[in-house]
Amino acid sequence: MGGVIQRDPVSAASTTHDVIVIGGGIYGVAVAHRATRLGLRPLLIERDDFGGATSGNSLRILHGGIRSLQTFDLGCFRDMFVAQTWFLRHFPEHLAALECLMPLYGQGLRRPGAFRMALALDQLLRRACGQGHRSSILPPGGVLDADATRRRFPLVPSLGLQGAGVWYDAIMRHPQRVLIDWLRWACAGGATALNRVAAQQLLIKDGRVAGVLAQDRVAGTSLCFRASTVINCAGPWSEELGRAFDPNTRARFRPTLAFNLLLDRPPIAPCAVAVATPTGSGRTYFIVPWGNHTLVGTYHGPWSGLPHHPNPSEEQIGQMLRELNAAVPGWDLQSNAVVRVCSGLLPGTSGAGEEGLQTQATVHDHGRIGGPVGLFTVSGVKFTTAPVVAARALRAAGFRTV
C-alpha cells in the first residue's frame, strides 16, 4: 500500500496533472487518494506540513453514526458508518475498538427506549446497505441499567439516572500515522505530493481553470502547476483561498474554534464517556482514556482571529473545565491538570449572532455561479467522513466515480 512521498516541485511543474488538490490535511489527502483510484494523476500541494493543522489535533475518534440516529439524521448516519467501515478495512493496524457510554436520564433523546431504537435502526440500515454488522472488531451495543452504569462509571451523577447507552466506535492511536500512510498509498497510485508549497494565484485560460501559480517555500521560487481542475481543501484557509481565486464568492461560513484537552488525570472509567453539560452551553463532551491520562473534547466556540494560531483563551479553557466539573461532580478539574491543548478551526454556521458547528461537509462549485469553471472548494467538518466527501467532490468535478 505504501509509496514514496518524493518532493520534486520542478519535476511536478514540468507536467500536466488531471487535478490539483490544495491542502494536505485529511480532506486533501482523501481527495488525492480517491483521484488515483479513478485512474487520475493528481498533484497535492500543502503550504506547511501534511496533517499539521486541524487534522492533527482531532479527538481521534472515528464515529460510526449511532448518535445521529437519535435525531434521525439518516444522511449523516450513512456518511459516518460508510466512512468508519472504510477506515477499519484499510487501516486496522492504526485503530482499536473504543467502548462508548452515555448516561441516560429519561429526558428527550437521552432515554433508554430512544437509545434502543437507535441501536435497532443502526442494524436495520446496515443490513439494508449490505453490512449487517458494524465490524469484526466492534461489538454490538446495548443499554445498561442504573446499577451497571454506576459500576462502569462510578462518578456518574445518580439523580434521575435510568441507565446508559453503550456502543462501540473506533479510535485512532495516532491520526498523523493514518494520514501519512494514506498519503503514501496515494503516491503509490500515481499522486504527487509537495509540502512547503503555497498556492498564490489561480491560472485561467478562456474562462476555465488552467492551473495554479505557487511558491516553493524551501527554494523561494515561483512555479506554475498545470491542471484543468483545482479542488481547494485548505481547511481553515479554504474560504480565504476561495475568495482569492474567485473574488465574487460570498461568505459561506465563519471559522469556529475547536479544541481538545489532554489531562494529567487517570481515566474516570475504563471506556469513553459522553457527558452533557447540565446548564449553560449544552455541549456534550467525550472523556476518553489515553493511557494513564485522559483526553477530553470537543469544545466549539466563536473565533475571530487569524487562522494560523487558533489557540483558545484561558477563559475558554476555564469554561470547558467548569462544564466538565458540572457534568462529572467529584472530578474537580483545575487548570494545572491540562498537559496539552489540541486546537484547530472548523467551519461554523454563518449569520449574525449564531454560534455552532456546521454539521455537514459542503462542496462548492465556483463555475456554477459565474466563477472560474473547474474550481471547487471543499469545506469538511469531521475527520471520519473524509473518504465519503472526497468521492462527492470528485463527482461534482465531473470525474467518474466507482
URUR-V723139 format. One record per residue. N is the residue number from 0. RES is the residue in one letter. PHI is phi as a letter, one per 40 degrees, with the letter a starting at -180 (* if undefined). Layout:
n=[N | N]
res=[RES | RES]
phi=[PHI | PHI]
//
This chain:
n=[0 | 1 | 2 | 3 | 4 | 5 | 6 | 7 | 8 | 9 | 10 | 11 | 12 | 13 | 14 | 15 | 16 | 17 | 18 | 19 | 20 | 21 | 22 | 23 | 24 | 25 | 26 | 27 | 28 | 29 | 30 | 31 | 32 | 33 | 34 | 35 | 36 | 37 | 38 | 39 | 40 | 41 | 42 | 43 | 44 | 45 | 46 | 47 | 48 | 49 | 50 | 51 | 52 | 53 | 54 | 55 | 56 | 57 | 58 | 59 | 60 | 61 | 62 | 63 | 64 | 65 | 66 | 67 | 68 | 69 | 70 | 71 | 72 | 73 | 74 | 75 | 76 | 77 | 78 | 79 | 80 | 81 | 82 | 83 | 84 | 85 | 86 | 87 | 88 | 89 | 90 | 91 | 92 | 93 | 94 | 95 | 96 | 97 | 98 | 99 | 100 | 101 | 102 | 103 | 104 | 105 | 106 | 107 | 108 | 109 | 110 | 111 | 112 | 113 | 114 | 115 | 116 | 117 | 118 | 119 | 120 | 121 | 122 | 123 | 124 | 125 | 126 | 127 | 128 | 129 | 130 | 131 | 132 | 133 | 134 | 135 | 136 | 137 | 138 | 139 | 140 | 141 | 142 | 143 | 144 | 145 | 146 | 147 | 148 | 149 | 150 | 151 | 152 | 153 | 154 | 155 | 156 | 157 | 158 | 159 | 160 | 161 | 162 | 163 | 164 | 165 | 166 | 167 | 168 | 169 | 170 | 171 | 172 | 173 | 174 | 175 | 176 | 177 | 178 | 179 | 180 | 181 | 182 | 183 | 184 | 185 | 186 | 187 | 188 | 189 | 190 | 191 | 192 | 193 | 194 | 195 | 196 | 197 | 198 | 199 | 200 | 201 | 202 | 203 | 204 | 205 | 206 | 207 | 208 | 209 | 210 | 211 | 212 | 213 | 214 | 215 | 216 | 217 | 218 | 219 | 220 | 221 | 222 | 223 | 224 | 225 | 226 | 227 | 228 | 229 | 230 | 231 | 232 | 233 | 234 | 235 | 236 | 237 | 238 | 239 | 240 | 241 | 242 | 243 | 244 | 245 | 246 | 247 | 248 | 249 | 250 | 251 | 252 | 253 | 254 | 255 | 256 | 257 | 258 | 259 | 260 | 261 | 262 | 263 | 264 | 265 | 266 | 267 | 268 | 269 | 270 | 271 | 272 | 273 | 274 | 275 | 276 | 277 | 278 | 279 | 280 | 281 | 282 | 283 | 284 | 285 | 286 | 287 | 288 | 289 | 290 | 291 | 292 | 293 | 294 | 295 | 296 | 297 | 298 | 299 | 300 | 301 | 302 | 303 | 304 | 305 | 306 | 307 | 308 | 309 | 310 | 311 | 312 | 313 | 314 | 315 | 316 | 317 | 318 | 319 | 320 | 321 | 322 | 323 | 324 | 325 | 326 | 327 | 328 | 329 | 330 | 331 | 332 | 333 | 334 | 335 | 336 | 337 | 338 | 339 | 340 | 341 | 342 | 343 | 344 | 345 | 346 | 347 | 348 | 349 | 350 | 351 | 352 | 353 | 354 | 355 | 356 | 357 | 358 | 359 | 360 | 361 | 362 | 363 | 364 | 365 | 366 | 367 | 368 | 369 | 370 | 371 | 372 | 373 | 374 | 375 | 376 | 377 | 378 | 379 | 380 | 381 | 382 | 383 | 384 | 385 | 386 | 387 | 388 | 389 | 390 | 391 | 392 | 393 | 394 | 395 | 396 | 397 | 398 | 399 | 400 | 401]
res=[M | G | G | V | I | Q | R | D | P | V | S | A | A | S | T | T | H | D | V | I | V | I | G | G | G | I | Y | G | V | A | V | A | H | R | A | T | R | L | G | L | R | P | L | L | I | E | R | D | D | F | G | G | A | T | S | G | N | S | L | R | I | L | H | G | G | I | R | S | L | Q | T | F | D | L | G | C | F | R | D | M | F | V | A | Q | T | W | F | L | R | H | F | P | E | H | L | A | A | L | E | C | L | M | P | L | Y | G | Q | G | L | R | R | P | G | A | F | R | M | A | L | A | L | D | Q | L | L | R | R | A | C | G | Q | G | H | R | S | S | I | L | P | P | G | G | V | L | D | A | D | A | T | R | R | R | F | P | L | V | P | S | L | G | L | Q | G | A | G | V | W | Y | D | A | I | M | R | H | P | Q | R | V | L | I | D | W | L | R | W | A | C | A | G | G | A | T | A | L | N | R | V | A | A | Q | Q | L | L | I | K | D | G | R | V | A | G | V | L | A | Q | D | R | V | A | G | T | S | L | C | F | R | A | S | T | V | I | N | C | A | G | P | W | S | E | E | L | G | R | A | F | D | P | N | T | R | A | R | F | R | P | T | L | A | F | N | L | L | L | D | R | P | P | I | A | P | C | A | V | A | V | A | T | P | T | G | S | G | R | T | Y | F | I | V | P | W | G | N | H | T | L | V | G | T | Y | H | G | P | W | S | G | L | P | H | H | P | N | P | S | E | E | Q | I | G | Q | M | L | R | E | L | N | A | A | V | P | G | W | D | L | Q | S | N | A | V | V | R | V | C | S | G | L | L | P | G | T | S | G | A | G | E | E | G | L | Q | T | Q | A | T | V | H | D | H | G | R | I | G | G | P | V | G | L | F | T | V | S | G | V | K | F | T | T | A | P | V | V | A | A | R | A | L | R | A | A | G | F | R | T | V]
phi=[* | c | b | c | c | b | c | a | d | c | c | c | c | c | b | b | b | c | a | b | b | b | h | b | c | c | c | c | c | c | c | c | c | c | c | c | c | c | g | c | b | c | b | b | b | b | c | b | b | c | g | c | b | d | d | c | b | c | c | g | c | c | c | b | h | d | c | c | c | c | b | f | c | c | c | c | d | c | d | c | c | c | c | c | c | c | c | c | c | b | b | c | c | b | b | a | c | b | c | b | b | b | c | b | b | g | b | f | c | c | b | d | c | c | c | c | c | c | c | c | c | d | c | c | c | c | c | c | c | g | b | c | b | c | a | c | b | b | c | c | c | a | b | c | c | c | c | c | c | c | c | c | b | d | c | c | c | c | c | g | c | b | i | a | c | b | a | b | b | b | b | c | c | a | d | c | c | d | c | c | c | c | c | c | c | c | c | c | c | h | c | b | b | b | c | f | b | b | c | b | a | c | c | b | b | f | g | b | d | b | i | b | c | b | b | c | c | c | c | g | b | b | b | b | b | b | a | c | b | b | b | c | b | c | g | d | c | c | c | d | c | d | c | c | c | a | d | c | c | c | c | b | a | b | c | b | c | b | a | b | b | c | b | c | b | c | d | c | a | c | b | c | b | b | b | b | c | c | b | g | c | g | c | b | b | b | b | b | c | b | g | c | b | b | b | b | i | b | c | b | a | c | a | b | c | c | c | c | b | c | c | c | c | c | c | c | c | c | c | c | c | c | c | c | c | c | c | b | d | g | c | f | c | b | c | c | c | c | c | a | b | b | b | a | b | b | c | b | c | c | h | c | g | c | a | i | c | c | c | b | c | b | b | b | c | c | c | c | b | g | c | c | c | h | b | b | b | b | b | c | b | b | d | d | c | d | c | c | c | c | c | c | c | c | c | c | c | g | c | c | b | b]
//
